[in-house]
Amino acid sequence: MENRSILVNLNESLYEYTRQIEDKFLSVKMSGEKGDFFTQVKPFADEVKEAVDLWKKEASIWIVKNRPKNLHESQIDSAAEQMEMISVQAFYPETSRTRFINYLQSVRFVLTLLRANIDKYQT
């Protein structure tokens, strides 16, 4: 039960990061001003990466243990990679809106799918 609650909290935390990332992206697109790499981009991206690494580890353990039919480790790996990318890309106005939104939606889909499976399996 302990690992389940850790994973639920990490999952919610990443979902909150997607909100922050989307807000930053929209703000940067409107202003056209890049974020400073050393004072804004890197500290935020490092914070997100730390959370993503923990989430990826816990999610992979959960998937191996529960074997959900509609969620696989490769999806967790892809979501983790995409989350790290958008946490940096959000600070740059030249980032493609379409690609950014696609990555964001893909990450959110996996987070939502994982949460639904955690609720379904409750182990």
C-alpha positions as CSV (number, residue, x, y, z in Angstrom):
1,M,0.0,0.0,0.0
2,E,2.9,2.3,0.8
3,N,4.4,2.1,-2.7
4,R,0.9,2.7,-4.2
5,S,0.5,6.0,-2.3
6,I,4.0,7.1,-3.2
7,L,3.2,6.5,-6.9
8,V,-0.1,8.3,-6.7
9,N,1.6,11.3,-5.1
10,L,4.4,11.3,-7.7
11,N,1.8,11.0,-10.5
12,E,-0.2,13.9,-9.2
13,S,3.0,15.9,-8.8
14,L,3.9,15.3,-12.4
15,Y,0.4,16.3,-13.5
16,E,0.9,19.6,-11.6
17,Y,4.3,20.1,-13.3
18,T,2.5,19.7,-16.7
19,R,0.2,22.6,-15.6
20,Q,3.2,24.7,-14.7
21,I,5.0,23.8,-18.0
22,E,1.9,24.7,-20.0
23,D,1.5,28.0,-18.2
24,K,5.2,28.8,-18.8
25,F,4.9,27.9,-22.5
26,L,1.9,30.1,-23.0
27,S,3.5,33.0,-21.2
28,V,6.7,32.7,-23.1
29,K,4.8,32.5,-26.4
30,M,2.9,35.6,-25.6
31,S,5.9,37.7,-24.4
32,G,8.4,36.3,-26.9
33,E,11.1,36.4,-24.2
34,K,13.3,33.4,-23.6
35,G,13.9,32.2,-20.1
36,D,17.4,32.6,-18.7
37,F,19.1,29.2,-18.9
38,F,21.0,29.3,-15.6
39,T,18.5,31.1,-13.4
40,Q,15.2,29.7,-14.8
41,V,15.5,26.9,-17.3
42,K,18.1,24.6,-15.6
43,P,16.8,24.8,-12.0
44,F,13.2,24.0,-13.2
45,A,14.3,21.3,-15.6
46,D,16.5,19.7,-12.8
47,E,13.5,19.8,-10.4
48,V,11.2,18.1,-13.0
49,K,13.9,15.5,-13.9
50,E,14.3,14.5,-10.2
51,A,10.5,14.0,-9.9
52,V,10.3,12.2,-13.3
53,D,13.2,9.8,-12.4
54,L,11.4,8.8,-9.1
55,W,8.1,8.5,-10.9
56,K,9.6,6.4,-13.7
57,K,11.2,4.0,-11.2
58,E,8.0,3.6,-9.1
59,A,5.8,3.3,-12.2
60,S,8.0,0.6,-13.7
61,I,8.0,-1.4,-10.5
62,W,4.2,-1.1,-10.3
63,I,3.7,-2.1,-14.0
64,V,6.0,-5.2,-13.5
65,K,4.1,-6.2,-10.4
66,N,0.5,-5.6,-11.7
67,R,0.8,-6.2,-15.5
68,P,-2.0,-3.9,-16.6
69,K,-3.3,-4.7,-20.1
70,N,-3.3,-1.2,-21.5
71,L,-0.1,0.3,-20.0
72,H,3.5,-0.7,-20.7
73,E,6.9,0.3,-19.5
74,S,7.7,1.7,-22.9
75,Q,4.9,4.3,-22.4
76,I,6.3,5.2,-19.0
77,D,9.8,5.7,-20.6
78,S,8.4,7.8,-23.5
79,A,6.3,10.0,-21.1
80,A,9.4,10.5,-18.9
81,E,11.5,11.5,-21.9
82,Q,8.8,13.9,-23.2
83,M,8.3,15.4,-19.8
84,E,12.0,16.3,-19.6
85,M,11.9,17.8,-23.1
86,I,8.9,20.0,-22.6
87,S,10.2,21.2,-19.2
88,V,13.0,22.9,-21.1
89,Q,11.2,23.7,-24.4
90,A,8.5,25.7,-22.5
91,F,11.0,28.5,-21.9
92,Y,11.7,29.2,-25.6
93,P,9.3,31.1,-27.8
94,E,10.6,29.4,-30.9
95,T,9.3,26.0,-29.7
96,S,6.8,24.5,-32.1
97,R,3.3,24.9,-30.6
98,T,2.0,21.8,-32.3
99,R,4.9,19.6,-31.2
100,F,4.8,21.0,-27.7
101,I,1.1,20.4,-27.3
102,N,1.4,16.9,-28.7
103,Y,4.1,16.0,-26.2
104,L,2.1,17.6,-23.4
105,Q,-1.0,15.7,-24.3
106,S,0.9,12.5,-24.6
107,V,2.4,12.9,-21.1
108,R,-1.0,13.7,-19.6
109,F,-2.5,10.7,-21.3
110,V,0.0,8.3,-19.7
111,L,-0.4,10.0,-16.3
112,T,-4.2,9.7,-16.5
113,L,-3.9,6.1,-17.7
114,L,-1.5,5.2,-14.9
115,R,-3.8,6.8,-12.3
116,A,-6.8,4.9,-13.7
117,N,-4.9,1.6,-13.6
118,I,-3.7,2.3,-10.0
119,D,-7.3,2.8,-9.0
120,K,-8.4,-0.3,-10.8
121,Y,-5.8,-2.6,-9.4
122,Q,-5.4,-1.1,-5.9
123,T,-2.4,-3.1,-4.8
